[in-house]
């Protein structure tokens, strides 16, 4: 008879208790181990995102005010692979790059501060196995833009700017009903270039003139409205007063009080 058998025969309750305790300890250990993350093996790691062709930028000779778009390049690894972006500002030789604050979208609008610098974009691929980052080649040095900027290329933090509002004639006649023109010009803040396709709205305050429909700016960033005084114009106002106009500019599809929109309050003098 073995010692174990003899122990069971001699102390059956004590031995069974010890066996039950051992089983419980083993089960608890297995449960804990089951919740521990399994290490990624070398075989599994090969299916993480790997860049095989670097990211590219839509235009390598950028100008301020221009919208650039990053292409992801070519990647291998387990699907799905998701991508995030970080635009970088570098010196003229493409070195000493720093991340541009807030520039984490796939599209980046070149700012006035970028003039003279080069740009890169770092693209990070992620899947269930891991992450990997690849960086594009540097662009040429950014130059100051000329010509109009399409409204589609104006994105935050860049915004619209109502740069001027001109009245023709320069003062409104009080003595009789007058029709007059209001010329509005819209620029973008990044490089002060004219914006084409921006929606412009204006109305007098108080409303004592006709209110024209919202219209879009031309390639010079301008739009001209024709406005006429109404009957209550002479009831509410007097010669020497100023008539105020509320003017707004926005991108189609955006909240008029958000996005790249802009507002301005101007006035024109009332003559006799």
C-alpha positions as CSV (number, residue, x, y, z in Angstrom):
1,X,0.0,0.0,0.0
2,X,1.4,3.3,-0.9
3,X,1.8,6.2,1.4
4,X,-1.0,8.2,-0.4
5,X,-3.4,5.3,-0.2
6,X,-2.6,4.8,3.4
7,X,-3.1,8.5,4.1
8,X,-6.5,8.5,2.4
9,X,-7.4,5.4,4.4
10,X,-6.1,6.9,7.7
11,X,-7.3,10.5,7.3
12,X,-10.0,10.4,4.6
13,X,-11.6,13.8,5.4
14,X,-8.3,15.7,5.7
15,X,-7.0,14.2,2.4
16,X,-10.1,15.0,0.4
17,X,-10.1,18.5,1.7
18,X,-6.5,18.9,0.6
19,X,-7.4,17.5,-2.9
20,X,-10.3,19.9,-3.2
21,X,-8.1,22.8,-2.3
22,X,-5.5,21.8,-4.9
23,X,-8.2,21.6,-7.6
24,X,-9.6,25.1,-6.6
25,X,-6.1,26.6,-6.8
26,X,-5.6,25.1,-10.2
27,X,-8.9,26.4,-11.5
28,X,-8.3,29.9,-10.1
29,X,-4.8,29.9,-11.8
30,X,-6.3,28.9,-15.1
31,X,-9.0,31.6,-14.9
32,X,-6.4,34.3,-14.2
33,X,-4.2,33.1,-17.0
34,X,-7.2,33.1,-19.3
35,X,-7.6,36.8,-18.8
36,X,-4.0,37.7,-19.5
37,X,-3.3,39.1,-23.0
38,X,-1.4,36.7,-25.2
39,X,1.9,38.0,-26.4
40,X,2.1,38.8,-30.2
41,X,4.2,36.1,-31.8
42,X,6.7,36.8,-34.6
43,X,4.3,35.1,-37.0
44,X,1.4,37.3,-35.9
45,X,3.5,40.5,-36.1
46,X,4.1,40.1,-39.8
47,X,0.4,40.9,-40.3
48,X,0.6,44.3,-38.7
49,X,0.4,47.3,-41.0
50,X,3.5,47.7,-43.1
51,X,4.1,50.6,-45.6
52,X,5.5,49.4,-48.9
53,X,5.2,52.7,-50.8
54,X,5.4,56.1,-48.9
55,X,2.5,58.5,-48.6
56,X,2.3,61.4,-51.2
57,X,0.9,64.9,-51.2
58,X,-1.5,66.1,-53.9
59,X,0.8,69.0,-55.0
60,X,4.5,69.2,-54.3
61,X,4.7,72.9,-55.2
62,X,2.2,74.4,-52.8
63,X,1.0,78.0,-52.4
64,X,-0.5,79.6,-49.4
65,X,-4.3,79.3,-49.3
66,X,-4.1,76.0,-51.3
67,X,-5.8,72.8,-50.0
68,X,-3.4,69.8,-50.0
69,X,-4.6,66.2,-49.7
70,X,-2.5,63.3,-48.4
71,X,-2.6,59.9,-50.2
72,X,-2.0,56.9,-47.9
73,X,0.6,55.2,-50.0
74,X,0.6,51.4,-50.2
75,X,0.2,49.2,-47.1
76,X,0.1,45.4,-46.3
77,X,-1.3,43.7,-43.2
78,X,-4.5,42.3,-41.8
79,X,-7.6,44.3,-42.8
80,X,-9.1,46.5,-41.8
81,X,-6.3,49.1,-41.7
82,X,-7.3,52.6,-40.6
83,X,-5.3,55.7,-41.1
84,X,-4.6,58.9,-39.2
85,X,-2.6,62.0,-40.3
86,X,-0.2,64.6,-39.0
87,X,1.0,67.4,-41.2
88,X,4.5,68.7,-40.5
89,X,6.3,72.0,-41.2
90,X,10.0,71.6,-42.1
91,X,12.8,73.9,-43.0
92,X,13.7,74.7,-46.6
93,X,15.7,71.5,-47.0
94,X,12.9,69.3,-45.6
95,X,14.6,68.7,-42.2
96,X,13.9,69.8,-38.6
97,X,10.2,69.0,-39.0
98,X,7.6,69.9,-36.3
99,X,4.0,68.8,-36.1
100,X,1.5,71.5,-37.1
101,X,-1.0,72.0,-34.3
102,X,-4.5,70.8,-35.2
103,X,-3.4,69.6,-38.7
104,X,-4.6,66.1,-38.3
105,X,-7.1,65.7,-41.2
106,X,-6.3,64.2,-44.5
107,X,-6.6,67.6,-46.1
108,X,-4.5,70.6,-45.0
109,X,-5.0,74.2,-46.1
110,X,-1.6,75.9,-46.5
111,X,-1.2,78.9,-44.2
112,X,0.6,82.2,-44.7
113,X,3.0,81.1,-41.9
114,X,4.1,78.2,-44.1
115,X,5.6,80.4,-46.8
116,X,9.3,79.6,-47.1
117,X,9.0,76.3,-45.3
118,X,8.4,72.8,-46.8
119,X,5.7,70.4,-45.8
120,X,5.4,66.7,-45.0
121,X,2.6,64.4,-43.9
122,X,3.0,61.5,-41.5
123,X,0.4,58.7,-42.1
124,X,-0.1,56.1,-39.3
125,X,-1.7,52.8,-40.2
126,X,-3.5,50.8,-37.5
127,X,-5.0,47.3,-37.3
128,X,-5.7,44.8,-34.6
129,X,-2.1,43.7,-34.5
130,X,-0.3,47.0,-34.2
131,X,0.6,50.4,-35.7
132,X,3.2,51.8,-38.1
133,X,3.9,55.3,-39.4
134,X,5.3,56.4,-42.7
135,X,6.2,59.9,-43.8
136,X,6.0,61.5,-47.2
137,X,8.8,63.3,-49.0
138,X,9.0,67.0,-48.4
139,X,7.3,69.4,-50.8
140,X,9.1,72.3,-52.4
141,X,9.2,75.5,-50.3
142,X,5.8,77.1,-50.0
143,X,5.3,80.2,-52.0
144,X,2.8,83.1,-51.5
145,X,-0.4,82.3,-53.5
146,X,-1.8,84.6,-56.2
147,X,-5.2,84.5,-57.8
148,X,-8.6,83.5,-56.4
149,X,-9.1,80.7,-53.9
150,X,-12.2,78.5,-54.5
151,X,-14.5,78.4,-51.5
152,X,-14.1,74.6,-51.3
153,X,-10.4,75.2,-50.4
154,X,-11.1,77.4,-47.5
155,X,-11.1,75.2,-44.4
156,X,-10.5,75.9,-40.7
157,X,-8.4,77.3,-39.1
158,X,-8.5,79.5,-42.3
159,X,-11.6,81.7,-42.5
160,X,-13.4,84.2,-44.7
161,X,-12.8,87.9,-44.3
162,X,-15.2,90.6,-45.5
163,X,-12.5,93.0,-46.5
164,X,-14.5,95.8,-47.9
165,X,-18.1,97.1,-48.3
166,X,-18.5,100.0,-50.7
167,X,-21.6,102.1,-51.3
168,X,-22.4,103.9,-54.6
169,X,-23.3,106.7,-54.2
170,X,-21.3,107.2,-51.0
171,X,-24.4,108.6,-49.1
172,X,-28.1,107.9,-49.4
173,X,-30.5,110.7,-50.3
174,X,-33.2,111.3,-47.7
175,X,-35.4,113.6,-49.8
176,X,-36.5,110.9,-52.3
177,X,-36.5,107.1,-52.9
178,X,-33.1,106.0,-54.0
179,X,-31.6,102.9,-55.5
180,X,-28.0,102.3,-54.7
181,X,-25.3,99.7,-55.1
182,X,-23.3,97.8,-52.4
183,X,-20.1,96.1,-53.4
184,X,-18.8,93.4,-51.1
185,X,-15.3,91.8,-51.3
186,X,-14.4,88.6,-49.6
187,X,-10.9,87.3,-48.9
188,X,-9.5,84.4,-46.9
189,X,-7.4,85.0,-43.9
190,X,-4.5,82.7,-44.6
191,X,-3.0,84.7,-47.5
192,X,-5.5,87.5,-48.1
193,X,-6.4,86.2,-51.5
194,X,-9.9,86.7,-53.0
195,X,-12.4,83.9,-52.5
196,X,-14.6,82.8,-55.4
197,X,-18.0,81.0,-54.7
198,X,-18.5,82.4,-51.2
199,X,-22.2,83.1,-50.3
200,X,-22.8,86.7,-49.3
201,X,-25.9,88.0,-47.6
202,X,-26.8,91.6,-46.4
203,X,-29.7,93.5,-45.0
204,X,-30.3,96.9,-43.5
205,X,-30.8,97.3,-39.7
206,X,-33.5,98.5,-39.1
207,X,-35.0,96.9,-42.3
208,X,-35.8,100.1,-44.2
209,X,-34.5,98.9,-47.6
210,X,-35.1,95.9,-49.9
211,X,-33.2,92.8,-48.9
212,X,-31.6,91.1,-51.8
213,X,-31.2,87.3,-52.1
214,X,-27.9,85.7,-51.0
215,X,-25.4,85.5,-53.9
216,X,-21.9,84.1,-54.6
217,X,-18.7,86.0,-55.2
218,X,-16.9,86.1,-58.5
219,X,-13.2,85.3,-59.2
220,X,-12.2,88.6,-57.8
221,X,-14.0,87.8,-54.5
222,X,-16.7,90.4,-55.1
223,X,-20.4,90.7,-55.5
224,X,-22.5,93.8,-56.2
225,X,-26.1,94.1,-54.7
226,X,-28.7,96.6,-55.8
227,X,-30.8,97.9,-52.9
228,X,-33.7,100.4,-52.8
229,X,-35.0,102.4,-49.8
230,X,-38.6,101.6,-48.7
231,X,-41.4,103.9,-47.5
232,X,-40.5,103.7,-43.8
233,X,-36.9,104.8,-44.5
234,X,-37.9,108.5,-44.0
235,X,-40.1,107.6,-41.1
236,X,-37.4,106.0,-39.0
237,X,-34.3,107.9,-40.1
238,X,-33.2,111.5,-40.6
239,X,-30.5,113.3,-42.6
240,X,-27.1,113.1,-40.9
241,X,-27.9,109.7,-39.5
242,X,-26.1,106.5,-40.6
243,X,-27.9,103.5,-41.9
244,X,-26.4,100.2,-40.8
245,X,-26.1,97.0,-42.8
246,X,-25.4,93.5,-41.5
247,X,-23.1,91.6,-44.0
248,X,-22.2,87.9,-43.8
249,X,-20.1,85.5,-45.9
250,X,-20.2,81.7,-45.6
251,X,-19.5,78.4,-47.4
252,X,-22.5,76.6,-48.8
253,X,-23.7,73.7,-46.5
254,X,-22.1,75.2,-43.4
255,X,-23.8,76.8,-40.4
256,X,-24.0,80.5,-41.0
257,X,-22.5,81.1,-37.6
258,X,-19.8,78.4,-37.7
259,X,-17.2,76.9,-40.0
260,X,-15.3,79.5,-42.1
261,X,-18.1,82.1,-42.0
262,X,-17.6,85.8,-41.2
263,X,-19.8,88.7,-40.3
264,X,-19.5,92.5,-40.4
265,X,-21.6,95.5,-39.5
266,X,-21.1,98.6,-41.7
267,X,-23.0,101.9,-42.2
268,X,-23.6,104.5,-44.9
269,X,-24.4,108.2,-44.3
270,X,-27.8,109.6,-45.0
271,X,-27.7,113.0,-46.9
272,X,-30.4,115.4,-47.7
